[in-house]
Amino acid sequence: MSRTAVVVLALLVAASAPRAHAAGKKASSTQTSRKSTESKPAQKQPAEPAPTETKPAETRPADAPVQQSEESDMDFDLLEPSPAAESPRLVDPALEKAIATRRTMLTVHQGLGLATLTTLAATIVVGQLHFNDRYRGGGDTGRFDAWHTGLVIGSSSLFAGTGLLGLFAPTPFKKELRLDTITLHKIFVSLATAGMLTQVVLGLVTGSQEGKLSQVDLATAHQVVGYATLGAVGAGALMIVF
């Protein structure tokens, strides 16, 4: 080997020694970092939220009705519907007719009752004038006789018609007996009926005793019963009006 080749070979060896030393140092540092990485636990990376698809908002007309969800959370019943509420109310035609008939008859009954009270009051006033004319020194002119007779017939007819309407009015519902205005009305009307019948009898008997002393007594009794009958009719009407 020549001297020149020996010199070149020495230079190559000298140049390659630092490179091998650097490569070994780099390999050892790589192994050290790899061991430290394996010894530490792996940290969890926060999961990124999945991208949500955004749907375009649905537009509806302003006058479109809002549709309710068929399966709503508030769609429930606390109580079960009763069978009576679901079934239609049964109407009895006979009962409805009886109620309407009773209402009509009692309305007419009230109107005739007030007319009877007015006519009976006029009868009592004219009867008092007739009594004074015949038995209290009025001259017995008989000027009130026709008026008194006509008012007696009119008031008696009105009283009878009013009583029949109240008596034959249908009673759809059973009513318990108790002391109320209707019961008091019936009591006073019963007293008035007895007074009216007594009036008719006393009037006929008084007319048949013409020229006798007992005629004055009978006429006086007829007058007293007339006032009592007027009071009973007035009390009966008062129970209905108030």
C-alpha positions as CSV (number, residue, x, y, z in Angstrom):
1,M,0.0,0.0,0.0
2,S,1.2,3.4,-0.9
3,R,1.6,6.2,1.5
4,T,-1.1,8.2,-0.2
5,A,-3.7,5.4,0.2
6,V,-2.8,5.2,3.9
7,V,-3.4,8.9,4.4
8,V,-6.8,8.8,2.6
9,L,-7.9,5.8,4.7
10,A,-6.9,7.6,7.9
11,L,-8.9,10.7,6.9
12,L,-12.0,8.6,6.2
13,V,-11.8,6.8,9.5
14,A,-11.4,10.2,11.3
15,A,-14.4,11.7,9.5
16,S,-16.7,8.7,10.2
17,A,-16.0,8.5,13.9
18,P,-18.0,11.7,14.9
19,R,-21.0,10.6,12.7
20,A,-21.2,7.1,14.4
21,H,-21.0,8.7,17.8
22,A,-23.9,11.1,17.0
23,A,-26.0,8.3,15.5
24,G,-25.5,6.2,18.7
25,K,-26.4,9.1,20.9
26,K,-29.5,9.8,18.8
27,A,-30.6,6.1,19.0
28,S,-30.2,6.1,22.8
29,S,-32.3,9.2,23.3
30,T,-35.0,7.8,21.1
31,Q,-35.1,4.6,23.2
32,T,-35.2,6.7,26.4
33,S,-38.2,8.8,25.2
34,R,-40.0,5.7,24.0
35,K,-39.7,4.1,27.5
36,S,-41.0,7.3,29.2
37,T,-43.9,7.4,26.9
38,E,-44.9,3.8,27.6
39,S,-44.6,4.3,31.4
40,K,-47.1,7.2,31.5
41,P,-50.9,6.4,31.2
42,A,-52.5,7.6,28.0
43,Q,-54.7,10.6,28.6
44,K,-58.2,10.5,27.1
45,Q,-58.9,13.1,24.6
46,P,-62.3,14.8,24.9
47,A,-64.7,13.3,22.4
48,E,-65.7,15.8,19.8
49,P,-69.6,16.2,19.5
50,A,-71.1,14.6,16.5
51,P,-72.1,17.1,14.0
52,T,-75.9,17.6,14.0
53,E,-77.8,18.0,10.9
54,T,-79.7,21.3,10.8
55,K,-83.0,21.1,9.1
56,P,-84.5,24.2,7.6
57,A,-87.4,25.6,9.7
58,E,-90.8,24.7,8.3
59,T,-92.9,27.6,7.4
60,R,-96.8,27.5,7.5
61,P,-99.4,30.1,6.6
62,A,-100.5,32.5,9.4
63,D,-104.1,31.4,9.2
64,A,-103.4,27.7,9.3
65,P,-104.9,26.0,12.4
66,V,-102.5,24.6,14.9
67,Q,-102.6,20.9,15.0
68,Q,-102.4,19.3,18.4
69,S,-100.4,16.1,18.9
70,E,-102.5,13.0,19.1
71,E,-100.1,11.6,21.8
72,S,-99.9,14.5,24.2
73,D,-98.5,14.0,27.7
74,M,-101.5,15.9,29.2
75,D,-104.1,14.0,27.3
76,F,-105.6,11.9,30.2
77,D,-108.8,11.8,32.3
78,L,-108.6,11.8,36.1
79,L,-112.1,10.3,36.4
80,E,-113.8,7.8,34.2
81,P,-116.9,9.1,32.4
82,S,-120.0,8.1,34.1
83,P,-122.6,6.1,32.1
84,A,-125.3,8.6,33.0
85,A,-123.3,11.4,31.4
86,E,-122.9,9.5,28.2
87,S,-126.4,8.3,27.9
88,P,-129.0,10.9,26.7
89,R,-131.6,12.0,29.1
90,L,-134.9,10.2,28.6
91,V,-137.9,12.5,28.2
92,D,-141.3,11.3,29.2
93,P,-143.8,13.0,26.8
94,A,-146.7,12.4,29.2
95,L,-144.7,14.0,32.1
96,E,-143.7,17.0,30.0
97,K,-147.3,17.4,28.9
98,A,-148.6,17.2,32.5
99,I,-146.1,19.8,33.6
100,A,-147.0,22.2,30.8
101,T,-150.8,21.7,31.5
102,R,-150.3,22.4,35.2
103,R,-148.3,25.5,34.6
104,T,-151.0,26.9,32.3
105,M,-153.8,26.0,34.6
106,L,-152.2,27.5,37.7
107,T,-151.3,30.7,35.8
108,V,-155.0,31.1,34.8
109,H,-155.9,30.2,38.4
110,Q,-153.8,33.1,39.8
111,G,-155.4,35.5,37.4
112,L,-158.9,34.5,38.2
113,G,-158.1,34.5,41.9
114,L,-157.2,38.1,41.8
115,A,-160.3,38.9,39.7
116,T,-162.4,37.0,42.3
117,L,-160.9,39.0,45.1
118,T,-161.7,42.3,43.4
119,T,-165.2,41.2,42.5
120,L,-165.9,39.9,46.0
121,A,-164.7,43.1,47.5
122,A,-167.1,45.0,45.3
123,T,-169.9,42.6,46.3
124,I,-169.2,43.3,50.0
125,V,-169.3,47.0,49.5
126,V,-172.6,47.0,47.5
127,G,-174.0,44.4,49.9
128,Q,-173.3,46.8,52.8
129,L,-175.0,49.6,50.9
130,H,-178.0,47.3,50.2
131,F,-178.2,46.3,53.9
132,N,-178.2,50.0,55.0
133,D,-180.9,50.8,52.4
134,R,-183.2,48.1,53.6
135,Y,-182.5,47.7,57.3
136,R,-180.7,50.9,58.5
137,G,-183.3,53.5,57.6
138,G,-182.2,54.0,54.0
139,G,-185.8,54.1,52.8
140,D,-185.8,50.6,51.3
141,T,-185.5,52.0,47.8
142,G,-184.0,48.8,46.3
143,R,-181.6,50.7,44.2
144,F,-178.7,48.4,45.1
145,D,-180.7,45.2,44.8
146,A,-179.8,44.5,41.1
147,W,-176.2,45.5,41.6
148,H,-175.9,43.2,44.6
149,T,-177.4,40.3,42.8
150,G,-175.2,40.6,39.8
151,L,-172.0,40.9,41.8
152,V,-173.0,37.9,43.9
153,I,-173.5,35.8,40.7
154,G,-170.2,37.1,39.2
155,S,-168.1,36.6,42.3
156,S,-169.5,33.2,43.0
157,S,-168.8,32.1,39.4
158,L,-165.3,33.4,39.5
159,F,-164.7,31.7,42.8
160,A,-166.0,28.4,41.5
161,G,-164.0,28.5,38.3
162,T,-160.8,29.5,40.2
163,G,-161.2,26.7,42.6
164,L,-161.8,24.1,39.9
165,L,-158.7,25.1,38.0
166,G,-156.6,24.7,41.2
167,L,-158.3,21.4,42.1
168,F,-158.1,19.6,38.8
169,A,-154.6,20.9,37.8
170,P,-152.4,17.7,37.3
171,T,-149.8,16.9,39.9
172,P,-146.8,15.2,38.1
173,F,-144.7,15.0,41.2
174,K,-145.6,13.6,44.6
175,K,-145.4,16.4,47.2
176,E,-145.0,15.8,50.9
177,L,-147.4,17.4,53.3
178,R,-145.7,20.4,55.0
179,L,-146.5,23.8,56.3
180,D,-145.6,26.3,53.5
181,T,-147.3,29.0,51.6
182,I,-149.1,26.6,49.3
183,T,-150.5,24.7,52.3
184,L,-151.6,28.0,53.9
185,H,-153.2,29.0,50.6
186,K,-155.2,25.8,50.6
187,I,-156.3,26.3,54.2
188,F,-157.5,29.9,53.6
189,V,-159.2,28.9,50.3
190,S,-161.0,26.1,52.2
191,L,-162.3,28.6,54.7
192,A,-163.4,30.9,51.9
193,T,-165.2,28.0,50.2
194,A,-167.2,27.3,53.4
195,G,-167.9,31.1,53.7
196,M,-169.2,31.3,50.1
197,L,-171.5,28.4,50.5
198,T,-172.8,29.8,53.8
199,Q,-173.3,33.2,52.0
200,V,-175.5,31.5,49.3
201,V,-177.6,29.7,51.9
202,L,-178.0,32.7,54.1
203,G,-178.9,34.9,51.1
204,L,-181.6,32.5,50.0
205,V,-183.0,32.1,53.5
206,T,-183.0,35.8,54.2
207,G,-184.9,36.5,50.9
208,S,-187.5,33.9,52.0
209,Q,-188.1,35.6,55.3
210,E,-189.5,38.8,53.8
211,G,-191.6,40.8,56.4
212,K,-190.5,38.8,59.4
213,L,-188.4,40.0,62.3
214,S,-185.9,37.2,61.8
215,Q,-185.0,38.6,58.4
216,V,-182.8,41.4,60.0
217,D,-180.9,38.8,62.0
218,L,-180.3,36.6,59.0
219,A,-179.2,39.6,56.9
220,T,-176.8,40.6,59.7
221,A,-175.3,37.1,59.8
222,H,-175.1,37.2,56.0
223,Q,-173.2,40.4,56.2
224,V,-170.7,39.1,58.8
225,V,-170.0,36.0,56.9
226,G,-169.4,38.0,53.8
227,Y,-166.6,40.0,55.5
228,A,-165.1,36.8,56.9
229,T,-165.1,35.3,53.4
230,L,-163.5,38.3,51.9
231,G,-160.7,38.1,54.5
232,A,-160.1,34.4,53.8
233,V,-159.9,35.0,50.0
234,G,-157.5,37.9,50.6
235,A,-155.3,35.9,52.9
236,G,-155.2,33.0,50.3
237,A,-154.2,35.4,47.5
238,L,-151.5,36.9,49.7
239,M,-149.9,33.5,50.2
240,I,-149.6,33.1,46.5
241,V,-148.5,36.6,45.5
242,F,-145.8,37.0,48.3
